[in-house]
Amino acid sequence: MIVQKTLKVLFVNPDVNPDDTKPTPPVTPNTCDPNLVLNAVTMLRGEIMYFKDRVIPRVSACSVSQKVKINAVLYDETNYKIQFFVENQIYSHDEEQRRMEKGYPKPVEVVFPGMTGKVTAAFQYKGFNYLVSGSKVFEFGSYNNKLFRVLNNNYFLPC
């Protein structure tokens, strides 16, 4: 009871009556905004799903340490590996071997030369790996990880 009162004192704004506040409805982002920043991108049942603000998918980290915050996950269908992006490092889990790959973690720029910035979302589509960082999407070949082009975040969205 003392803990609840203490938390209430710490985290409740005394100028706001909780009975008067109503939740604000989510705002649909402008998909044509070249500075659009997404929270996550994934492939689900053959469809690219985008998440912004209110909806964020959950991810299980296999054997990546539970103490790390995973920024993005890429499932590589070409070689059955799951790549976890943690800050500027990549951890790679081999699905066939059911273990983390030796030599990992590696810096993101070693695995994906030309990648700049923190990876916040990743997905594979039509033979390419797409890494999202801020308002940009980096397109890499899925077999050689060669950087092909850098796109605006809204490239795949209807504008």
C-alpha positions in Angstrom: 0.0 0.0 0.0 2.9 2.4 0.9 4.5 1.5 -2.5 1.3 2.3 -4.4 1.0 5.7 -2.7 4.6 6.5 -3.3 4.3 5.6 -7.0 1.2 7.7 -7.3 3.0 10.7 -5.8 5.9 10.2 -8.1 4.1 9.6 -11.4 0.7 11.4 -11.1 0.5 15.0 -12.3 -1.4 16.8 -9.5 -2.7 19.4 -12.0 -4.6 16.7 -14.1 -7.8 15.1 -12.8 -7.6 11.4 -14.1 -11.4 11.4 -14.4 -11.2 14.3 -17.0 -8.6 12.7 -19.2 -9.7 10.8 -22.3 -7.4 8.8 -24.5 -6.6 10.4 -27.8 -7.3 8.3 -30.8 -4.3 7.1 -32.9 -3.4 9.4 -35.8 -2.8 7.8 -39.1 0.7 8.8 -40.3 1.2 10.5 -43.6 2.7 7.6 -45.6 4.0 10.1 -48.2 6.1 11.9 -45.7 9.8 11.4 -46.8 10.8 11.8 -43.1 8.4 9.0 -41.9 10.1 6.8 -39.2 8.5 3.4 -38.6 8.8 1.3 -35.5 8.9 -2.0 -37.2 8.4 -3.8 -40.5 7.8 -7.5 -41.1 6.5 -10.0 -43.6 3.4 -11.8 -42.5 1.6 -14.3 -44.8 3.2 -12.8 -47.8 2.3 -9.2 -47.0 4.6 -6.4 -45.7 3.3 -5.1 -42.4 4.3 -1.7 -41.1 4.0 -0.6 -37.5 4.0 3.0 -36.3 3.6 4.2 -32.7 0.7 2.3 -31.2 1.3 -1.2 -32.5 4.6 -3.0 -32.1 5.0 -6.7 -32.6 6.6 -8.9 -29.9 9.8 -10.9 -30.7 11.3 -13.9 -29.0 15.0 -13.8 -28.8 16.0 -17.5 -29.0 19.3 -17.7 -27.3 20.3 -14.0 -27.4 20.9 -12.8 -23.9 17.8 -11.7 -22.2 19.6 -8.6 -20.9 19.8 -7.0 -24.3 17.3 -4.8 -26.1 16.7 -6.2 -29.6 16.2 -3.3 -32.1 15.2 -5.4 -35.1 15.1 -9.0 -36.3 15.6 -10.4 -39.8 14.6 -13.9 -40.8 16.8 -14.8 -43.8 14.9 -17.4 -45.9 17.9 -18.0 -48.2 20.0 -19.7 -45.5 17.5 -20.2 -42.6 19.1 -17.8 -40.2 17.6 -15.3 -37.8 19.7 -12.1 -37.4 19.1 -10.0 -34.3 20.2 -6.4 -34.4 21.3 -5.1 -31.0 22.6 -1.6 -31.1 25.4 -1.7 -33.7 25.9 -5.5 -33.5 24.3 -8.5 -35.2 23.8 -11.9 -33.6 23.0 -14.8 -35.9 21.0 -17.8 -35.0 21.2 -20.9 -37.4 17.8 -22.5 -37.5 19.1 -25.7 -39.0 21.8 -26.1 -36.3 19.5 -24.7 -33.6 22.3 -22.6 -32.2 24.0 -19.2 -32.4 26.6 -19.0 -35.1 30.3 -18.9 -34.1 32.0 -15.6 -34.6 29.0 -13.5 -33.6 28.1 -10.9 -32.6 29.6 -8.8 -35.5 29.4 -5.1 -36.2 26.4 -4.4 -38.5 28.7 -2.6 -41.1 30.8 -5.8 -41.4 27.8 -8.0 -42.3 26.1 -5.2 -44.3 28.8 -3.0 -45.8 27.4 0.5 -46.4 24.8 0.4 -43.7 24.8 3.5 -41.6 22.8 4.4 -38.5 21.0 2.2 -36.0 18.8 -0.6 -37.6 15.3 -0.2 -36.2 13.5 -2.7 -38.5 14.4 -5.4 -41.1 12.7 -7.6 -43.5 13.4 -9.8 -46.6 11.4 -9.3 -49.8 11.8 -10.6 -53.4 15.5 -11.5 -53.0 16.5 -8.4 -51.0 17.2 -7.6 -47.4 15.8 -4.3 -46.3 17.2 -2.6 -43.2 15.4 0.5 -41.9 17.2 3.3 -40.1 15.4 6.5 -39.3 13.6 7.7 -42.5 15.8 5.6 -44.8 15.6 2.0 -46.0 18.8 0.3 -47.1 18.4 -2.4 -49.8 20.9 -5.3 -49.8 21.2 -8.4 -52.0 20.1 -11.3 -49.8 22.8 -13.6 -51.1 25.8 -11.3 -51.0 24.7 -8.5 -48.7 25.8 -5.9 -51.3 24.2 -2.5 -50.9 22.1 -1.7 -54.0 20.4 1.5 -53.1 19.1 3.7 -50.2 15.3 4.5 -50.3 13.0 6.7 -48.4 11.1 4.9 -45.7 7.8 5.3 -47.5 9.1 3.6 -50.7 6.7 0.6 -50.3 3.8 2.6 -49.1 1.0 3.8 -51.4 1.4 7.6 -52.0 
